[in-house]
Amino acid sequence: MHDSVAKSFIFALGMIVAFIPEGLLPTVTLALAMAVQRMVKEHALVKRLSAVETLGCTTVICSDKTGTLTQNEMTVNNLWLPGRELTVTGLGYAPKGDIYHGEQRITVADDGDLRMLLTAAALCSNARVVPPEPGSDRYTVLGDPTEACLGVVAEKAGLNYEAVSRSMPRVRELPFDSRRKRMTTIHALEQPVQGARRVAYIKGAPKEVLELSSTMSANGEILPLTQAQRDEIMAENDRYARNGLRVIAVACRYLTKEMNLPASMSAYTPELIEQEMTFLGLTVMADPPRPEVADAVKLCHRANIRIIMITGDYGLTAESIAKRIGIVQGEHPRVISGMELEAISEEDLKLALKDEVIFARVAPEQKYRVVCALQEMGHVVAVTGDGVNDAPALKKADIGVAMGISGTDVAKEAADMILTDDNFASIVRAIEEGRAVYSNIRKFILYILNSNMPEAVPSAAFLFSRGGIPLPLTVMQILSIDLGTDMMPALGLGTELPEKGIMDQPPRSLKSRLLNGKLFIKAFLWYGMMEGVICMAAYFYANWVHGWPGVPLAAAGLVYRQATTMTLASIVFCQIGAVLNCRTERESVFSVGLFSNKRVLLGIAVELALICALSYVPFLQGIFNTAPLALTDWALLVILPFPILLLEELRKYLTRLAKNRKGGRSL
C-alpha cells in the first residue's frame, strides 16, 4: 500500500511539473519587451506591453491628415487677390523665390494690395523660420509649419518682417481654436490709418473669414463685398482644394474710437473684434503626402484594415489627398463635416462608417464620438492625435497614437503609443510588428509545449508498469528542460521576423484564443508523440547497451543515471529540430533560411552547452541525477533533430498543397 502511494505521488508530481510550462510567463514577457525595443527602431514608442498584442488586432485606423499622412512641410504656391492670381516660386522654408503675376515679377514695394495681404499674414503668426547652421542648408521651423510658410512668402516678396513687426507691435492675440477655425492678432500703428491707432489681422478658413467680412481690398480701394464676389472667392477656394492644396484666407479691420471698444484690451473678445472685416486675399499652400504613405495604405488594404481620415481641413482638400494616397478609391466618397457630425444620429453615423467616408472640418473632441461608434460596431480602433483636445479620443481608442514631434504632453500622456517621426507608415509597421509578436508568441508556446508530452510519457510508463520501468526522467530533469534548455531557443523564436504574407491575412479578433485546440493537437499529438516515442526509445537503448533485456532495467546506480541522462538528452536534441520547425507556421523553414535567426542559433548553442554541463559537471550530476554519456550515445543523439525537422517539413508541404487546392487552413 505504501509503495503504491509513493508511486502515485511520484507520477502526480511528474505530471504537474511536465504539464505546467514554468518558463512560459518570463518568455512571453521578454518577447513583448524585445518587440517594444524593435518598434522603437521603427519610430514607434509603445508605453505598455499589452498594446503590442492589441496592435495586431487593429481593424480601423482613424488618422489625422496634416503631418501624419502629409509631410507637414508647407510651401505657398499661389496667392489670390481679388481679381488676380499670383504664382510663387521656390520650395520649402528657404526664402528663395519670387512672386509673379503672369510673366511680371512683383514685390510688396510696387503692389499695395500684396503688401497688405502679406503683412497681415506674416504678423498674424507665431511661427518663425531659423536660418541653417554653418555647414547645413536646412531651415528650421519654430512653431506651426502652416504659419511659418506665410512668413517665408512674405520675405520672398521683399517684406522686411523685423522692421514691420517693430513698427506694428502686437498688443493682443485671440488665439486659434478648432471651432472658430481662425486666429486674430491686434497691432499698434505708428501713424493713424483711417483714423485708427490699432489694426486687427485675421487668418483662417476661407468660409469662416468670409462670413466675418463686409468689404474687400482691390486695386488699392476698399469695396463692398457682394454675394457674387463671395461666390467667386469660394469657387477659387474649391478649385485649389480639389488639387489637394490648403487655403488660408486673410482679412483685417482698423479699430477706431467710434467702435466704442473697451478701454482694456484684455476685454477684447472674438465677438467684438471679428466682424466687419476687410477681405485681403487667399494664401494657397501645398503639403505633399509623405512618399512612403501610399505603400503603407496599400498594405493596410491587403491586411483588411480600414483607414478613416479625420481632419480639421477643408473637405475637398481632404478628399483630394485621400484619393491621391489611396485611402478612398470611389469617385464620390462621403465627406462629413463637423457641423454634420453634430447633427447626425448614432444610427446614421454607423451607417456612414460602413462605407468610404472622410471627416473634415472636425474638431478634435468630435473624434471621440467617431471612435465610440466604431467600437460599438465591433472594430478595434487605432486613432492618432497631437492636441490637448485629442486626449479623450486617444484614451478611448484601443490604441491611442500620439505624435512625438508635434504632439502636446497631454496627448502623449493619454496615448498608448508615440510616433517619434509623426509618420503614418510607422503605425502600419507597428501593426505588422504586433501581428508578428502574436505569431511569435504562438510559435514559442508551441515549442515549449512540445516537450511536455515527452516529459510526461516517462512518468506514465513508470506508473502503468507499476514500477517495472524505473522512472526514466526525474522531476529535476524535467525542470532542467522547462527552466533551462528550452528557455533560450524560445526567446530566439520571440525575435523571428514577420512571416511572409502576415499582412495578407485579416486582423484576428480580440476574443481569439492564444491557446486553441489546433495548437494543443500540434504540440501534444504531433510533436509530443514523436518526441515521446524517441525519448523512451533512447531510454531503452541506454539500458540495451548495458545488457537489457538479458538483465533487468537499472533502477539505481551509474547505468540508471546514464539511462535517465539519455532520456533527457534525447528530448533536448528533439527540441533542436522542433525549434527550427517552429520558426514558420506555413512556409518551409528553408525558404526563410535555416540559419537566418542568429538568436535561435545562439539558443541552440546554449542548450547544447547546458546538456553537456548536466552530463559532465560533478556538482550538477549530483543535483540532476545524471551521468556522462559515451561518444556513441552522442553520435545517436545528433541524428535525432533530423526526423523531427523533415517530418514537419512534409506536413507543412502537404498542408500548403491542400490549401492551394481547396482553400484549407493549416494548423
C-alpha positions as CSV (number, residue, x, y, z in Angstrom):
1,M,0.0,0.0,0.0
2,H,2.8,2.4,1.0
3,D,4.7,1.6,-2.2
4,S,1.6,2.2,-4.3
5,V,1.0,5.6,-2.7
6,A,4.7,6.6,-3.3
7,K,4.5,5.7,-6.9
8,S,1.2,7.6,-7.4
9,F,2.8,10.6,-5.7
10,I,5.8,10.4,-8.0
11,F,3.6,10.1,-11.0
12,A,1.4,13.1,-9.9
13,L,4.4,15.2,-9.3
14,G,5.9,14.3,-12.6
15,M,2.6,15.2,-14.4
16,I,2.3,18.5,-12.6
17,V,5.9,19.5,-13.4
18,A,5.6,18.3,-17.0
19,F,2.4,20.0,-17.9
20,I,2.9,23.3,-16.2
21,P,5.2,25.3,-18.6
22,E,7.2,27.1,-15.9
23,G,9.2,29.1,-18.4
24,L,6.2,30.4,-20.3
25,L,5.5,33.6,-18.3
26,P,9.0,35.0,-18.4
27,T,9.4,34.1,-22.0
28,V,6.2,35.9,-23.1
29,T,7.2,39.0,-21.0
30,L,10.7,39.0,-22.5
31,A,9.3,38.6,-26.1
32,L,7.0,41.5,-25.7
33,A,9.8,43.6,-24.2
34,M,12.0,42.8,-27.2
35,A,9.2,43.6,-29.6
36,V,8.9,47.1,-27.9
37,Q,12.7,47.6,-28.5
38,R,12.3,46.7,-32.2
39,M,9.4,49.1,-32.5
40,V,11.5,51.9,-31.1
41,K,13.8,51.4,-34.1
42,E,10.7,51.8,-36.3
43,H,9.9,55.1,-34.7
44,A,7.1,53.7,-32.5
45,L,7.4,54.0,-28.8
46,V,5.0,51.7,-27.0
47,K,4.1,52.7,-23.4
48,R,2.5,49.4,-22.3
49,L,3.4,45.9,-23.2
50,S,-0.3,44.7,-23.7
51,A,-0.6,47.3,-26.5
52,V,1.8,45.3,-28.7
53,E,-0.7,42.4,-28.8
54,T,-3.7,44.8,-29.4
55,L,-1.9,46.3,-32.4
56,G,-2.2,43.0,-34.2
57,C,-6.0,43.1,-33.8
58,T,-6.4,46.6,-35.3
59,T,-9.2,46.8,-37.9
60,V,-9.6,50.6,-38.3
61,I,-7.0,53.4,-38.2
62,C,-8.5,56.9,-37.7
63,S,-5.8,59.2,-38.9
64,D,-5.1,63.0,-39.0
65,K,-4.0,64.4,-42.3
66,T,-1.5,67.1,-41.8
67,G,1.9,65.9,-40.6
68,T,0.8,62.3,-40.3
69,L,-0.3,61.5,-43.9
70,T,1.5,64.5,-45.3
71,Q,5.0,65.9,-44.9
72,N,3.9,69.0,-42.9
73,E,6.4,71.0,-44.9
74,M,4.2,73.8,-46.3
75,T,5.1,75.8,-49.3
76,V,2.9,78.7,-50.6
77,N,2.5,78.1,-54.3
78,N,-0.1,80.8,-55.1
79,L,-1.6,84.0,-53.7
80,W,-5.1,85.0,-54.8
81,L,-6.1,88.7,-54.5
82,P,-9.5,89.9,-55.7
83,G,-9.4,89.7,-59.5
84,R,-5.9,88.2,-59.9
85,E,-3.8,85.1,-59.1
86,L,-0.1,85.3,-58.3
87,T,2.4,82.5,-58.6
88,V,5.1,81.9,-56.0
89,T,8.4,80.1,-56.9
90,G,10.7,78.2,-54.6
91,L,10.2,75.2,-52.3
92,G,10.5,74.6,-48.6
93,Y,11.3,77.2,-46.0
94,A,14.3,78.8,-47.7
95,P,13.3,82.4,-48.5
96,K,14.5,81.9,-52.1
97,G,11.9,82.6,-54.8
98,D,9.8,85.3,-56.4
99,I,6.2,86.4,-56.9
100,Y,4.8,86.6,-60.4
101,H,1.7,88.0,-62.0
102,G,1.8,86.2,-65.3
103,E,5.3,86.9,-66.6
104,Q,5.8,90.0,-64.4
105,R,7.8,89.8,-61.2
106,I,6.2,91.9,-58.4
107,T,7.2,92.8,-54.8
108,V,5.5,94.5,-51.9
109,A,7.3,97.7,-52.9
110,D,5.3,98.1,-56.1
111,D,1.9,96.4,-55.1
112,G,0.0,97.8,-52.2
113,D,-2.6,95.0,-52.1
114,L,0.1,92.4,-52.0
115,R,1.8,94.3,-49.2
116,M,-1.4,94.4,-47.1
117,L,-2.0,90.7,-47.6
118,L,1.5,89.5,-46.7
119,T,1.9,92.0,-43.8
120,A,-1.4,90.6,-42.3
121,A,-0.4,87.0,-43.0
122,A,3.1,87.4,-41.5
123,L,2.1,89.3,-38.4
124,C,-0.9,87.1,-37.6
125,S,1.5,84.2,-36.9
126,N,3.5,82.8,-34.0
127,A,6.0,80.7,-36.1
128,R,9.5,81.6,-37.1
129,V,12.0,80.1,-39.5
130,V,15.5,79.8,-38.2
131,P,18.4,80.1,-40.8
132,P,20.6,77.0,-41.2
133,E,23.6,76.3,-39.1
134,P,27.1,76.7,-40.7
135,G,27.7,73.7,-43.0
136,S,24.0,73.0,-43.3
137,D,21.3,74.2,-45.8
138,R,18.3,73.2,-43.7
139,Y,16.0,75.8,-42.3
140,T,14.3,75.0,-39.0
141,V,10.7,75.9,-38.1
142,L,9.8,77.0,-34.7
143,G,6.1,76.7,-34.4
144,D,3.3,75.7,-36.8
145,P,4.6,74.9,-40.3
146,T,1.5,76.5,-41.8
147,E,2.3,79.8,-40.2
148,A,6.0,79.5,-41.0
149,C,5.4,79.3,-44.7
150,L,3.4,82.6,-44.6
151,G,6.5,84.4,-43.2
152,V,8.6,82.8,-45.9
153,V,6.4,84.0,-48.8
154,A,6.4,87.5,-47.3
155,E,10.1,87.5,-47.3
156,K,10.2,86.3,-50.9
157,A,8.0,89.3,-51.8
158,G,10.5,91.7,-50.2
159,L,8.8,92.3,-46.9
160,N,11.2,93.1,-44.0
161,Y,9.5,91.2,-41.2
162,E,11.7,92.5,-38.4
163,A,11.1,96.1,-39.5
164,V,7.3,95.7,-39.9
165,S,6.9,93.9,-36.5
166,R,8.8,96.7,-34.8
167,S,6.7,99.4,-36.4
168,M,3.4,97.4,-35.7
169,P,4.0,95.6,-32.4
170,R,1.5,93.0,-31.3
171,V,-0.6,94.1,-28.3
172,R,-3.3,91.4,-28.2
173,E,-3.9,87.9,-29.5
174,L,-7.2,86.0,-29.9
175,P,-5.6,82.5,-30.4
176,F,-6.8,79.9,-32.9
177,D,-9.2,77.3,-31.8
178,S,-10.7,74.4,-33.7
179,R,-14.2,75.6,-33.5
180,R,-13.6,79.2,-34.7
181,K,-11.1,78.0,-37.2
182,R,-9.3,81.3,-37.2
183,M,-6.8,83.4,-35.3
184,T,-6.7,87.2,-34.7
185,T,-3.8,89.5,-33.6
186,I,-4.1,93.2,-32.8
187,H,-1.2,95.6,-33.5
188,A,-0.5,99.2,-32.7
189,L,0.1,101.6,-35.6
190,E,2.9,104.2,-35.6
191,Q,0.7,106.5,-37.6
192,P,-3.1,106.5,-37.7
193,V,-4.7,104.8,-40.6
194,Q,-8.3,105.6,-41.4
195,G,-8.5,107.3,-38.0
196,A,-7.4,104.1,-36.3
197,R,-4.4,103.6,-33.9
198,R,-4.8,99.8,-34.0
199,V,-5.4,97.1,-36.6
200,A,-6.7,93.6,-36.2
201,Y,-5.4,90.9,-38.6
202,I,-7.2,87.6,-39.0
203,K,-6.4,84.4,-40.8
204,G,-8.3,81.2,-41.0
205,A,-10.6,79.0,-43.0
206,P,-12.0,80.9,-46.1
207,K,-15.6,80.2,-45.4
208,E,-15.4,81.5,-41.8
209,V,-13.3,84.5,-42.7
210,L,-15.7,85.5,-45.5
211,E,-18.7,85.3,-43.1
212,L,-17.0,87.9,-41.0
213,S,-16.0,90.2,-43.9
214,S,-18.2,93.0,-45.3
215,T,-15.6,94.7,-47.6
216,M,-12.6,93.8,-49.6
217,S,-9.4,95.4,-50.7
218,A,-8.9,95.6,-54.5
219,N,-6.6,97.8,-56.5
220,G,-5.9,100.0,-53.6
221,E,-9.6,100.6,-52.8
222,I,-11.9,99.3,-50.1
223,L,-15.0,98.0,-51.8
224,P,-18.2,96.3,-50.6
225,L,-18.1,92.5,-50.7
226,T,-21.0,91.4,-52.8
227,Q,-22.5,87.9,-52.9
228,A,-21.2,87.4,-56.4
229,Q,-17.7,88.1,-55.1
230,R,-18.2,85.8,-52.1
231,D,-19.2,83.0,-54.5
232,E,-16.2,83.7,-56.7
233,I,-13.8,83.5,-53.8
234,M,-15.3,80.2,-52.6
235,A,-15.2,78.9,-56.1
236,E,-11.4,79.7,-56.2
237,N,-11.0,78.0,-52.8
238,D,-12.7,74.9,-54.1
239,R,-10.6,74.8,-57.2
240,Y,-7.4,74.8,-55.2
241,A,-8.8,72.3,-52.6
242,R,-9.7,69.8,-55.4
243,N,-6.0,69.8,-56.2
244,G,-5.1,68.9,-52.6
245,L,-4.0,72.4,-51.7
246,R,-4.6,74.1,-48.4
247,V,-6.1,77.6,-48.5
248,I,-5.9,80.2,-45.8
249,A,-7.9,83.4,-46.0
250,V,-6.6,86.7,-44.6
251,A,-8.5,89.9,-43.6
252,C,-8.1,93.0,-41.5
253,R,-10.0,95.6,-39.5
254,Y,-8.9,99.0,-38.4
255,L,-10.1,99.7,-34.9
256,T,-11.3,103.2,-34.4
257,K,-12.6,105.1,-31.4
258,E,-16.1,105.3,-33.0
259,M,-16.4,101.5,-32.4
260,N,-16.6,102.1,-28.7
261,L,-14.4,99.2,-27.8
262,P,-13.5,98.5,-24.1
263,A,-10.6,100.6,-22.8
264,S,-8.8,97.5,-21.6
265,M,-7.6,95.2,-24.5
266,S,-7.9,92.2,-22.2
267,A,-11.7,92.7,-22.6
268,Y,-11.4,92.3,-26.4
269,T,-13.2,89.1,-27.4
270,P,-13.7,87.4,-30.8
271,E,-17.3,88.6,-30.9
272,L,-16.2,92.2,-30.5
273,I,-13.2,92.2,-32.9
274,E,-14.0,89.6,-35.6
275,Q,-16.7,91.5,-37.5
276,E,-16.9,94.0,-40.4
277,M,-13.5,92.7,-41.6
278,T,-11.9,93.7,-44.9
279,F,-11.0,90.7,-47.0
280,L,-7.5,90.8,-48.3
281,G,-6.9,87.6,-50.2
282,L,-6.1,83.8,-50.1
283,T,-2.8,82.1,-49.5
284,V,-2.5,78.7,-51.2
285,M,-0.1,76.2,-49.9
286,A,1.0,72.7,-50.8
287,D,1.6,70.0,-48.2
288,P,2.5,66.9,-50.3
289,P,1.8,63.4,-49.0
290,R,4.7,61.5,-47.4
291,P,6.3,59.4,-50.1
292,E,6.0,56.2,-48.1
293,V,2.3,56.6,-47.1
294,A,0.8,55.3,-50.4
295,D,2.6,51.9,-49.9
296,A,1.6,51.8,-46.3
297,V,-2.1,52.4,-47.3
298,K,-1.9,49.6,-49.8
299,L,-0.5,47.3,-47.1
300,C,-3.5,48.2,-44.9
301,H,-6.0,47.4,-47.6
302,R,-4.2,44.0,-48.1
303,A,-4.5,43.4,-44.4
304,N,-8.2,44.3,-44.3
305,I,-7.5,47.4,-42.2
306,R,-9.7,50.4,-42.9
307,I,-8.3,53.9,-42.8
308,I,-10.6,56.8,-42.0
309,M,-9.2,60.4,-42.4
310,I,-10.4,62.7,-39.6
311,T,-9.1,66.2,-40.2
312,G,-9.7,69.8,-39.5
313,D,-9.0,70.8,-43.1
314,Y,-11.5,71.7,-45.8
315,G,-13.4,68.7,-47.2
316,L,-12.3,69.0,-50.8
317,T,-8.6,69.2,-49.8
318,A,-9.0,66.1,-47.6
319,E,-10.8,64.2,-50.3
320,S,-8.1,65.1,-52.9
321,I,-5.3,63.9,-50.5
322,A,-7.3,60.7,-49.6
323,K,-7.7,59.8,-53.2
324,R,-4.1,60.6,-54.1
325,I,-2.7,58.2,-51.4
326,G,-5.4,55.6,-51.9
327,I,-7.4,55.8,-48.7
328,V,-10.6,56.2,-50.7
329,Q,-11.0,54.6,-54.1
330,G,-14.5,55.5,-55.1
331,E,-15.2,58.6,-57.2
332,H,-17.5,60.2,-54.7
333,P,-16.7,59.3,-51.1
334,R,-18.9,60.8,-48.5
335,V,-17.4,63.8,-46.7
336,I,-18.9,64.6,-43.3
337,S,-18.2,68.0,-41.8
338,G,-18.0,68.8,-38.1
339,M,-21.4,70.5,-38.3
340,E,-23.0,67.5,-40.0
341,L,-21.4,65.2,-37.4
342,E,-23.0,67.2,-34.6
343,A,-26.4,66.8,-36.2
344,I,-26.3,63.2,-37.4
345,S,-27.8,60.4,-35.3
346,E,-25.9,57.4,-33.9
347,E,-27.6,55.1,-36.4
348,D,-26.8,57.3,-39.4
349,L,-23.2,57.7,-38.2
350,K,-22.8,53.9,-38.0
351,L,-24.4,53.5,-41.4
352,A,-22.0,56.1,-42.9
353,L,-19.0,54.3,-41.3
354,K,-19.8,51.2,-43.2
355,D,-18.8,52.9,-46.5
356,E,-15.9,55.1,-47.6
357,V,-16.1,58.3,-45.5
358,I,-13.9,61.3,-44.7
359,F,-14.5,63.6,-41.7
360,A,-13.4,67.1,-42.5
361,R,-13.6,70.4,-40.6
362,V,-13.9,68.2,-37.5
363,A,-13.0,69.4,-34.0
364,P,-10.6,67.2,-32.1
365,E,-13.2,66.4,-29.4
366,Q,-15.5,65.1,-32.2
367,K,-13.1,62.2,-32.8
368,Y,-14.3,60.7,-29.6
369,R,-17.7,60.1,-31.0
370,V,-16.4,58.5,-34.1
371,V,-14.2,56.2,-32.1
372,C,-17.1,55.2,-29.8
373,A,-19.3,54.4,-32.9
374,L,-16.6,52.2,-34.4
375,Q,-16.0,50.3,-31.2
376,E,-19.8,49.7,-30.8
377,M,-19.7,48.3,-34.4
378,G,-17.1,45.7,-33.1
379,H,-13.9,47.4,-34.5
380,V,-10.5,47.6,-32.8
381,V,-9.6,51.2,-33.3
382,A,-6.3,53.0,-33.5
383,V,-6.6,56.8,-33.5
384,T,-3.9,59.5,-34.0
385,G,-3.8,62.9,-32.2
386,D,-1.5,65.6,-31.2
387,G,-3.5,68.2,-29.3
388,V,-4.9,68.6,-25.8
389,N,-8.4,68.1,-27.1
390,D,-7.4,64.8,-28.7
391,A,-6.8,63.2,-25.3
392,P,-10.4,61.8,-24.8
393,A,-10.3,60.0,-28.2
394,L,-6.7,58.8,-27.5
395,K,-7.8,57.3,-24.2
396,K,-11.0,55.8,-25.6
397,A,-9.3,54.1,-28.6
398,D,-8.0,50.6,-28.3
399,I,-4.7,52.1,-29.4
400,G,-4.1,55.8,-28.9
401,V,-1.3,57.1,-31.1
402,A,0.3,60.5,-30.2
403,M,2.7,62.5,-32.3
404,G,6.2,62.7,-30.8
405,I,7.3,65.8,-32.7
406,S,4.2,67.9,-32.9
407,G,2.2,66.3,-30.0
408,T,1.4,68.0,-26.7
409,D,2.4,66.4,-23.4
410,V,-1.3,65.8,-22.7
411,A,-1.7,63.8,-25.9
412,K,1.4,61.8,-25.2
413,E,0.3,61.0,-21.7
414,A,-3.1,59.8,-22.9
415,A,-1.7,57.7,-25.7
416,D,-0.6,54.0,-25.7
417,M,2.0,54.6,-28.4
418,I,4.1,57.6,-29.5
419,L,5.3,58.1,-33.1
420,T,8.8,59.6,-32.8
421,D,8.6,60.7,-36.5
422,D,4.9,61.6,-36.7
423,N,4.6,59.2,-39.7
424,F,1.5,57.2,-40.6
425,A,3.8,54.5,-42.1
426,S,5.2,53.9,-38.7
427,I,1.7,52.9,-37.4
428,V,1.5,50.3,-40.1
429,R,4.9,48.9,-39.3
430,A,3.9,48.8,-35.7
431,I,0.7,46.8,-36.6
432,E,2.8,44.4,-38.6
433,E,5.1,44.0,-35.7
434,G,2.1,43.4,-33.4
435,R,0.9,40.6,-35.7
436,A,4.4,39.2,-35.8
437,V,4.7,39.3,-32.0
438,Y,1.4,37.4,-31.6
439,S,2.6,34.8,-34.2
440,N,5.9,34.5,-32.4
441,I,4.3,34.0,-29.0
442,R,2.3,31.2,-30.5
443,K,5.5,29.8,-32.0
444,F,7.4,29.7,-28.8
445,I,4.4,28.5,-26.8
446,L,4.1,25.6,-29.3
447,Y,7.8,25.0,-28.8
448,I,7.6,25.0,-25.0
449,L,4.5,22.7,-25.0
450,N,6.2,20.3,-27.4
451,S,8.4,19.0,-24.6
452,N,5.5,18.5,-22.2
453,M,4.4,15.1,-23.7
454,P,7.9,13.5,-23.8
455,E,8.3,14.8,-20.2
456,A,5.0,13.1,-19.2
457,V,5.4,9.8,-21.1
458,P,8.3,8.5,-18.8
459,S,6.1,9.2,-15.7
460,A,3.2,7.4,-17.3
461,A,5.4,4.4,-18.2
462,F,6.6,4.3,-14.6
463,L,3.1,4.3,-13.2
464,F,1.4,1.9,-15.7
465,S,4.3,-0.6,-15.4
466,R,3.8,-0.5,-11.6
467,G,7.4,0.4,-11.2
468,G,8.6,-2.2,-13.6
469,I,10.1,0.6,-15.7
470,P,12.1,2.7,-13.3
471,L,11.4,6.4,-13.6
472,P,13.1,7.3,-17.0
473,L,13.1,11.1,-16.3
474,T,13.3,12.7,-12.9
475,V,11.4,15.8,-11.7
476,M,14.6,17.8,-11.5
477,Q,15.5,16.8,-15.1
478,I,12.1,18.0,-16.2
479,L,12.7,21.3,-14.5
480,S,16.1,21.5,-16.2
481,I,14.3,21.4,-19.6
482,D,11.5,23.8,-18.7
483,L,13.6,26.4,-16.9
484,G,16.9,25.7,-18.6
485,T,17.4,24.2,-22.1
486,D,14.1,25.4,-23.6
487,M,14.3,29.0,-22.5
488,M,17.0,30.5,-24.8
489,P,15.7,28.9,-28.0
490,A,12.2,30.1,-27.1
491,L,13.5,33.7,-26.6
492,G,15.1,33.3,-30.1
493,L,11.7,32.5,-31.6
494,G,10.3,35.7,-30.0
495,T,12.6,37.7,-32.3
496,E,11.6,36.0,-35.5
497,L,10.9,38.4,-38.4
498,P,7.3,38.6,-39.7
499,E,6.5,35.6,-41.8
500,K,5.7,36.1,-45.5
501,G,2.1,37.0,-46.0
502,I,1.4,38.1,-42.4
503,M,-0.2,41.3,-43.7
504,D,-2.3,39.4,-46.3
505,Q,-4.5,38.0,-43.5
506,P,-7.4,39.7,-41.9
507,P,-6.9,41.1,-38.3
508,R,-7.5,38.5,-35.6
509,S,-10.3,39.0,-33.1
510,L,-9.5,40.3,-29.6
511,K,-11.6,37.3,-28.5
512,S,-9.5,34.7,-30.3
513,R,-7.6,32.4,-28.0
514,L,-3.9,32.3,-27.9
515,L,-4.1,28.6,-26.9
516,N,-6.6,26.8,-29.1
517,G,-7.3,23.2,-29.9
518,K,-5.2,23.1,-33.0
519,L,-2.2,24.3,-31.1
520,F,-2.6,21.7,-28.4
521,I,-3.1,18.9,-31.1
522,K,0.0,20.0,-32.8
523,A,2.0,20.2,-29.6
524,F,0.8,17.1,-27.8
525,L,-0.3,14.7,-30.6
526,W,2.2,15.6,-33.3
527,Y,5.4,16.9,-31.8
528,G,4.7,15.4,-28.4
529,M,4.1,11.9,-29.6
530,M,7.1,11.9,-31.9
531,E,9.4,13.1,-29.1
532,G,7.7,10.8,-26.6
533,V,8.5,7.7,-28.7
534,I,12.0,8.9,-29.3
535,C,12.8,9.7,-25.7
536,M,11.6,6.2,-24.5
537,A,13.5,4.6,-27.3
538,A,16.6,6.4,-26.1
539,Y,16.0,5.2,-22.5
540,F,15.6,1.6,-23.6
541,Y,18.7,2.0,-25.9
542,A,20.8,3.1,-22.9
543,N,19.7,0.0,-21.0
544,W,20.1,-2.3,-24.0
545,V,23.8,-1.2,-24.3
546,H,24.2,-2.5,-20.7
547,G,22.6,-5.9,-21.3
548,W,18.9,-5.4,-21.2
549,P,16.7,-7.4,-21.7
550,G,19.1,-10.0,-20.5
551,V,19.3,-8.1,-17.2
552,P,16.5,-6.1,-15.6
553,L,16.2,-2.3,-16.3
554,A,18.5,-0.5,-14.0
555,A,16.7,1.1,-11.0
556,A,19.8,2.8,-9.4
557,G,23.5,3.3,-9.9
558,L,25.5,4.5,-12.8
559,V,23.6,2.7,-15.5
560,Y,20.3,4.1,-14.3
561,R,21.7,7.6,-14.2
562,Q,23.1,7.2,-17.8
563,A,19.7,6.0,-18.9
564,T,17.9,9.0,-17.5
565,T,20.6,11.3,-18.9
566,M,20.0,9.7,-22.3
567,T,16.2,10.3,-22.0
568,L,16.9,13.9,-21.0
569,A,19.4,14.5,-23.8
570,S,17.1,12.9,-26.4
571,I,14.3,15.4,-25.5
572,V,16.8,18.3,-25.8
573,F,18.0,17.2,-29.3
574,C,14.5,16.6,-30.5
575,Q,13.7,20.2,-29.4
576,I,16.5,21.4,-31.6
577,G,14.6,20.1,-34.6
578,A,11.4,21.5,-33.1
579,V,12.7,25.0,-32.6
580,L,13.8,25.2,-36.2
581,N,10.4,24.0,-37.4
582,C,8.5,26.4,-35.1
583,R,10.2,29.4,-36.8
584,T,7.5,29.3,-39.5
585,E,3.8,28.4,-39.3
586,R,3.1,27.8,-43.0
587,E,6.2,28.3,-45.1
588,S,9.2,25.9,-45.3
589,V,11.9,26.9,-42.8
590,F,14.4,26.5,-45.6
591,S,12.6,29.4,-47.5
592,V,13.4,31.8,-44.7
593,G,16.9,30.4,-44.2
594,L,17.6,27.6,-41.8
595,F,20.3,29.7,-40.0
596,S,18.9,33.2,-40.6
597,N,17.8,33.7,-37.0
598,K,21.0,34.2,-35.1
599,R,19.3,34.3,-31.7
600,V,17.7,30.8,-32.3
601,L,21.2,29.5,-33.2
602,L,22.6,31.1,-30.0
603,G,19.7,29.4,-28.0
604,I,20.6,26.0,-29.6
605,A,24.2,26.5,-28.6
606,V,23.2,27.4,-25.1
607,E,21.0,24.3,-24.7
608,L,23.8,22.1,-26.0
609,A,26.2,23.7,-23.5
610,L,23.7,23.1,-20.7
611,I,23.1,19.4,-21.6
612,C,26.9,18.9,-21.7
613,A,27.2,20.6,-18.3
614,L,24.5,18.5,-16.8
615,S,26.2,15.4,-18.1
616,Y,29.8,16.1,-17.1
617,V,29.9,18.6,-14.2
618,P,30.0,16.6,-11.0
619,F,28.2,19.2,-9.0
620,L,25.3,19.2,-11.4
621,Q,25.3,15.4,-11.7
622,G,24.5,15.2,-8.0
623,I,21.6,17.6,-8.3
624,F,20.0,16.3,-11.5
625,N,20.9,12.6,-11.1
626,T,22.9,12.5,-14.4
627,A,26.0,10.7,-15.6
628,P,28.5,11.1,-18.5
629,L,27.4,9.6,-21.9
630,A,29.6,7.7,-24.3
631,L,30.6,9.1,-27.7
632,T,28.4,6.5,-29.4
633,D,25.5,7.9,-27.4
634,W,26.2,11.5,-28.6
635,A,26.5,10.2,-32.2
636,L,23.0,8.8,-31.9
637,L,21.6,12.0,-30.3
638,V,23.0,14.2,-33.1
639,I,20.7,12.3,-35.6
640,L,17.5,13.0,-33.7
641,P,16.7,16.5,-34.9
642,F,16.6,15.4,-38.5
643,P,13.5,13.2,-38.5
644,I,11.6,15.8,-36.4
645,L,12.6,18.5,-38.9
646,L,11.9,16.5,-42.1
647,L,8.5,15.1,-40.9
648,E,7.3,18.6,-40.0
649,E,8.5,20.0,-43.4
650,L,6.5,17.2,-45.1
651,R,3.4,18.2,-43.1
652,K,3.8,21.9,-44.0
653,Y,4.2,20.9,-47.7
654,L,1.1,18.8,-47.7
655,T,-0.9,21.5,-45.8
656,R,0.2,24.2,-48.3
657,L,-0.7,21.8,-51.2
658,A,-4.2,21.2,-49.7
659,K,-4.7,24.9,-49.0
660,N,-3.8,25.8,-52.6
661,R,-6.2,23.2,-54.0
662,K,-9.1,23.5,-51.6
663,G,-8.6,26.8,-49.7
664,G,-8.0,24.9,-46.5
665,R,-6.2,26.3,-43.4
666,S,-3.0,25.0,-41.9
667,L,-2.7,24.0,-38.2
